[in-house]
Amino acid sequence: MSSDVSSLIKELSDKETKILEEIYKAGGEIMLRDIWRVMGIKSKAGMPFINKLEKRGLLAKENVGSGKRVMYRVRLTELGMAVARELTEAGSLMKVLTYDLLTKIPCFYCPYIDICGTTDEITPEKCEYLNKWIYEMIRKGPAQ
């Protein structure tokens, strides 16, 4: 992850993150009214987040309405796509890791957990169960 993308991600609020993820899931552009519907908020409450994202160069909005009807389409910029991609991939990875780490890691049911690391013989580095689990995690990959 580049330092620009990383620093931008750290500055984002939860709502800004959700907006970027929704636009990304929609293929990079979406009607603004659809964001409000998905997020369950009114446009008046959401527009400050859109404006902040636009000022940061993460999205651009375009008026596509006609006559008196104002309608906006928002699309991710190149930088916005990079940030949204990182957010989406990190979220997917965290779901996999959280589930696997909490339900399958062998340390939680190891009979030697109380003395692990206190001797030279029983350590995480030498643990055949942990090594096998790590190997399986790598072999299966995050999509499993």
Backbone bond lengths (Angstrom), bond angles and torsions (degrees), N, CA, C in turn:
res aa  C-N    CA-C-N  psi(-1)  N-CA   C-N-CA  omega(-1)  CA-C   N-CA-C  phi
1 M - - - 1.451 - - 1.522 107.47 -
2 S 1.316 116.72 130.09 1.455 119.19 -179.61 1.524 109.92 -70.26
3 S 1.331 115.42 158.84 1.466 119.11 -177.54 1.524 111.78 -66.74
4 D 1.354 117.99 -32.25 1.462 121.01 177.52 1.526 110.71 -62.79
5 V 1.321 115.72 -48.23 1.456 120.96 -179.44 1.523 109.53 -64.23
6 S 1.315 116.54 -44.69 1.462 121.47 -179.00 1.523 111.53 -60.61
7 S 1.312 117.28 -45.56 1.471 119.84 -179.07 1.527 111.40 -68.28
8 L 1.332 117.39 -35.93 1.470 119.98 176.93 1.520 111.28 -64.97
9 I 1.326 116.85 -41.64 1.466 120.62 -179.58 1.518 110.49 -60.77
10 K 1.322 117.41 -39.52 1.468 121.35 -179.66 1.523 112.12 -64.57
11 E 1.327 117.11 -28.02 1.467 121.55 -177.46 1.527 113.49 -84.04
12 L 1.324 117.81 -14.59 1.464 121.20 -173.73 1.520 112.56 -76.05
13 S 1.321 115.23 141.49 1.464 120.35 172.95 1.527 108.28 -81.02
14 D 1.321 116.83 170.00 1.464 121.06 178.51 1.528 111.41 -60.34
15 K 1.319 116.86 -41.56 1.467 120.47 -179.09 1.525 111.06 -67.89
16 E 1.331 117.13 -39.80 1.462 120.18 177.68 1.527 110.66 -64.11
17 T 1.323 115.94 -40.50 1.462 120.99 177.55 1.521 110.36 -61.20
18 K 1.331 116.55 -45.69 1.469 121.85 -179.49 1.529 110.68 -62.82
19 I 1.321 117.21 -40.91 1.464 121.15 178.88 1.527 109.99 -61.23
20 L 1.323 116.94 -48.22 1.463 120.53 179.79 1.527 111.36 -61.12
21 E 1.320 117.14 -42.34 1.464 120.65 179.76 1.527 111.08 -63.86
22 E 1.333 117.45 -39.87 1.468 121.02 -179.76 1.530 110.96 -66.40
23 I 1.317 116.86 -41.97 1.467 119.85 178.44 1.524 109.62 -65.07
24 Y 1.310 116.49 -41.36 1.470 121.28 179.39 1.533 110.83 -62.08
25 K 1.341 116.21 -45.18 1.469 120.53 179.21 1.524 111.69 -62.92
26 A 1.335 116.41 -28.56 1.466 121.17 -179.84 1.530 111.84 -83.05
27 G 1.320 117.55 4.92 1.460 120.38 178.05 1.518 114.44 97.29
28 G 1.307 117.41 10.60 1.459 120.33 176.51 1.508 115.12 104.84
29 E 1.337 116.68 -14.07 1.465 119.43 174.85 1.517 109.77 -149.16
30 I 1.331 114.50 150.71 1.462 120.30 -174.97 1.530 108.28 -160.33
31 M 1.317 115.19 155.15 1.458 119.39 174.54 1.530 107.88 -73.28
32 L 1.301 116.53 140.66 1.461 121.69 -177.60 1.524 111.91 -59.47
33 R 1.330 116.77 -38.56 1.473 119.57 179.98 1.525 111.68 -61.28
34 D 1.345 117.12 -29.94 1.463 120.63 179.23 1.531 111.40 -71.55
35 I 1.323 116.26 -31.62 1.474 119.44 175.57 1.523 109.80 -65.36
36 W 1.329 116.40 -44.24 1.467 119.85 -179.57 1.527 110.22 -62.22
37 R 1.329 115.97 -40.92 1.465 120.21 -179.47 1.532 110.69 -63.67
38 V 1.317 117.17 -47.28 1.464 121.62 -178.40 1.527 111.26 -64.82
39 M 1.323 115.98 -40.61 1.462 120.09 -177.19 1.526 113.00 -83.01
40 G 1.329 116.57 -15.24 1.456 119.99 179.45 1.516 113.26 71.22
41 I 1.340 116.66 35.29 1.467 120.22 177.74 1.525 109.60 -127.98
42 K 1.307 115.76 162.69 1.462 121.81 176.83 1.525 109.26 -85.55
43 S 1.324 115.61 155.17 1.460 120.06 -177.92 1.529 111.67 -61.30
44 K 1.319 116.82 -34.56 1.465 120.50 -179.86 1.535 110.73 -61.76
45 A 1.320 116.81 -37.75 1.467 120.81 178.96 1.525 111.55 -77.64
46 G 1.324 117.89 -29.46 1.458 121.34 -175.18 1.514 115.93 -89.63
47 M 1.318 117.72 -24.69 1.472 120.19 -176.12 1.529 114.65 -59.09
48 P 1.338 119.89 -36.52 1.467 117.61 176.70 1.533 112.70 -58.97
49 F 1.340 117.21 -34.52 1.464 120.48 178.46 1.522 110.84 -69.63
50 I 1.321 116.06 -41.00 1.472 120.71 178.04 1.521 109.61 -62.55
51 N 1.332 116.53 -44.36 1.466 120.39 -179.43 1.528 111.80 -63.00
52 K 1.340 117.40 -39.75 1.466 120.55 177.62 1.523 111.23 -64.16
53 L 1.337 115.62 -42.85 1.468 119.62 179.42 1.525 111.03 -64.45
54 E 1.321 115.85 -36.49 1.465 120.73 178.55 1.535 110.43 -67.78
55 K 1.339 117.31 -42.71 1.465 120.99 178.62 1.523 112.17 -63.38
56 R 1.334 116.17 -32.80 1.472 120.54 178.87 1.531 112.05 -78.24
57 G 1.320 116.93 -5.83 1.456 120.63 178.84 1.514 114.01 81.61
58 L 1.337 116.68 21.62 1.460 119.99 -177.23 1.529 112.66 -94.21
59 L 1.334 116.69 -22.24 1.457 119.57 176.91 1.516 110.26 -149.12
60 A 1.314 114.04 163.59 1.464 121.16 176.30 1.514 106.94 -129.51
61 K 1.332 115.89 140.70 1.464 118.81 177.42 1.524 108.61 -113.77
62 E 1.315 113.51 147.46 1.462 120.31 -176.14 1.526 108.30 -134.89
63 N 1.327 116.26 130.93 1.458 121.19 177.70 1.530 108.03 -76.82
64 V 1.325 115.73 117.71 1.461 120.54 179.79 1.528 111.42 -115.10
65 G 1.318 116.21 9.30 1.462 120.88 179.10 1.516 110.94 -78.13
66 S 1.314 115.06 166.85 1.458 118.99 177.03 1.524 108.61 -131.42
67 G 1.302 115.11 147.42 1.462 119.78 180.00 1.518 111.17 66.14
68 K 1.337 115.41 -132.57 1.458 120.41 -177.92 1.524 112.59 -81.60
69 R 1.323 116.66 -14.16 1.462 120.87 -176.42 1.533 109.56 -83.61
70 V 1.329 115.99 120.06 1.457 121.46 178.22 1.527 108.23 -100.05
71 M 1.320 115.48 120.13 1.469 121.10 177.60 1.525 107.56 -134.16
72 Y 1.322 115.17 138.44 1.452 119.43 -178.95 1.522 111.21 -118.05
73 R 1.313 113.96 143.04 1.452 122.21 169.29 1.523 105.20 -111.36
74 V 1.316 116.73 134.99 1.457 120.32 176.41 1.525 108.33 -114.60
75 R 1.315 115.01 142.53 1.462 119.94 176.87 1.514 108.94 -135.74
76 L 1.307 114.76 148.23 1.454 120.03 179.11 1.522 109.79 -75.71
77 T 1.314 115.57 139.93 1.455 120.69 172.04 1.529 107.53 -78.15
78 E 1.301 117.26 178.13 1.465 121.20 177.71 1.535 110.06 -59.18
79 L 1.325 115.85 -44.79 1.463 120.55 177.51 1.531 110.66 -64.84
80 G 1.315 116.79 -41.02 1.459 121.61 178.06 1.516 111.82 -61.59
81 M 1.337 117.16 -39.00 1.465 120.98 177.16 1.526 110.47 -63.57
82 A 1.322 116.69 -42.32 1.475 120.70 -179.77 1.528 110.55 -63.49
83 V 1.321 116.63 -44.11 1.469 121.31 179.79 1.529 110.15 -65.32
84 A 1.335 116.94 -47.29 1.464 121.01 -178.92 1.528 110.91 -63.58
85 R 1.320 117.24 -38.87 1.470 120.90 178.04 1.525 110.27 -61.17
86 E 1.328 116.43 -45.62 1.468 120.82 178.90 1.527 111.23 -62.41
87 L 1.327 116.12 -43.11 1.467 120.23 179.31 1.524 111.13 -62.33
88 T 1.326 116.63 -44.25 1.455 121.56 -178.39 1.519 111.03 -66.59
89 E 1.334 116.78 -45.37 1.463 120.31 179.93 1.522 110.98 -65.54
90 A 1.310 117.19 -40.67 1.468 120.64 179.30 1.525 109.98 -65.09
91 G 1.322 117.39 -40.62 1.459 120.66 178.12 1.511 112.15 -63.95
92 S 1.326 117.87 -41.61 1.466 121.60 178.34 1.515 110.73 -65.54
93 L 1.322 116.27 -42.61 1.457 120.51 -179.77 1.520 110.40 -64.77
94 M 1.337 117.48 -41.24 1.460 120.14 -179.45 1.528 111.57 -64.22
95 K 1.336 117.84 -35.99 1.461 120.22 178.11 1.521 110.33 -63.56
96 V 1.329 116.89 -43.39 1.461 121.28 179.58 1.518 110.23 -66.55
97 L 1.325 116.54 -48.44 1.454 119.87 -177.52 1.521 111.66 -64.17
98 T 1.311 117.51 -42.19 1.454 120.53 -179.41 1.519 110.41 -60.73
99 Y 1.307 117.07 -48.10 1.456 120.75 -179.64 1.533 110.69 -62.48
100 D 1.322 116.71 -52.60 1.463 119.88 -176.71 1.517 112.68 -66.09
101 L 1.310 116.92 -42.18 1.455 118.65 -178.73 1.519 112.09 -64.97
102 L 1.293 116.75 -39.25 1.459 119.28 -176.35 1.524 113.91 -82.60
103 T 1.300 118.39 -21.95 1.459 119.00 -176.58 1.516 115.04 -110.45
104 K 1.338 117.55 -20.53 1.456 118.64 -172.37 1.520 115.63 -122.96
105 I 1.312 118.78 -12.11 1.458 119.46 -176.68 1.537 109.34 -61.68
106 P 1.318 117.69 127.83 1.465 120.81 -173.62 1.530 114.04 -67.28
107 C 1.280 118.60 -21.48 1.468 121.06 -178.34 1.532 111.63 -59.88
108 F 1.322 117.42 -31.10 1.464 120.31 -176.74 1.521 113.51 -68.46
109 Y 1.325 116.94 -23.44 1.461 118.50 179.09 1.535 112.04 -119.76
110 C 1.306 117.12 16.09 1.465 122.39 -179.42 1.534 110.69 -74.18
111 P 1.341 117.09 131.08 1.470 119.48 178.54 1.536 112.99 -70.74
112 Y 1.341 116.94 -14.71 1.466 120.99 -177.81 1.527 113.18 -103.04
113 I 1.313 118.42 11.08 1.466 121.99 -175.04 1.525 112.61 -57.50
114 D 1.332 117.80 -33.56 1.467 120.73 -178.35 1.522 112.76 -68.16
115 I 1.320 117.46 -26.32 1.471 119.30 -177.78 1.524 112.42 -113.52
116 C 1.339 117.39 2.60 1.460 121.62 -179.10 1.528 110.15 -60.33
117 G 1.302 115.06 126.32 1.455 120.84 178.44 1.511 114.91 86.25
118 T 1.324 117.46 -5.56 1.466 119.27 179.45 1.527 111.89 -92.53
119 T 1.338 116.45 -11.48 1.464 120.90 177.18 1.524 108.22 -126.38
120 D 1.298 116.15 170.25 1.468 120.45 177.32 1.531 111.79 -80.05
121 E 1.298 117.59 -19.00 1.460 121.45 -176.48 1.528 112.97 -86.14
122 I 1.327 116.84 -37.30 1.471 120.77 -177.00 1.530 108.46 -112.52
123 T 1.341 114.58 99.39 1.463 121.69 -179.25 1.531 108.77 -139.17
124 P 1.302 118.12 158.04 1.467 119.61 176.30 1.535 112.15 -58.62
125 E 1.328 116.96 -35.07 1.460 120.37 -179.38 1.522 112.28 -65.03
126 K 1.319 117.69 -31.95 1.467 122.20 -177.39 1.527 113.18 -99.13
127 C 1.322 117.90 -1.85 1.465 121.50 -174.28 1.531 110.94 -72.56
128 E 1.320 116.65 118.72 1.457 120.58 -179.85 1.528 111.49 -69.42
129 Y 1.329 118.14 -33.41 1.466 121.20 179.75 1.533 110.72 -68.05
130 L 1.321 115.32 -45.62 1.464 119.55 -179.88 1.528 110.64 -66.34
131 N 1.316 117.07 -43.04 1.467 120.58 178.80 1.530 111.51 -62.16
132 K 1.336 117.06 -40.21 1.458 121.14 178.13 1.528 110.05 -64.87
133 W 1.336 117.34 -41.68 1.457 121.30 179.61 1.534 110.84 -64.05
134 I 1.323 116.30 -44.01 1.472 120.26 178.59 1.519 110.02 -61.85
135 Y 1.324 116.92 -44.14 1.462 121.28 178.60 1.532 110.30 -58.59
136 E 1.335 117.33 -44.75 1.462 121.38 179.56 1.527 111.39 -64.12
137 M 1.333 117.52 -40.07 1.470 121.18 178.07 1.528 110.50 -61.30
138 I 1.329 116.14 -42.64 1.460 120.90 -179.95 1.521 110.02 -68.19
139 R 1.324 116.85 -43.80 1.451 121.55 -177.65 1.527 111.89 -64.08
140 K 1.327 116.99 -42.93 1.462 121.54 -179.39 1.520 112.11 -73.21
141 G 1.321 116.78 -34.55 1.451 120.74 -177.51 1.511 111.82 79.33
142 P 1.338 118.89 170.51 1.457 122.85 -175.69 1.523 114.70 -70.20
143 A 1.326 118.43 -15.87 1.467 120.15 -177.33 1.524 112.54 -81.15
144 Q 1.317 118.27 -10.68 1.468 120.74 -176.93 1.501 111.39 -83.40
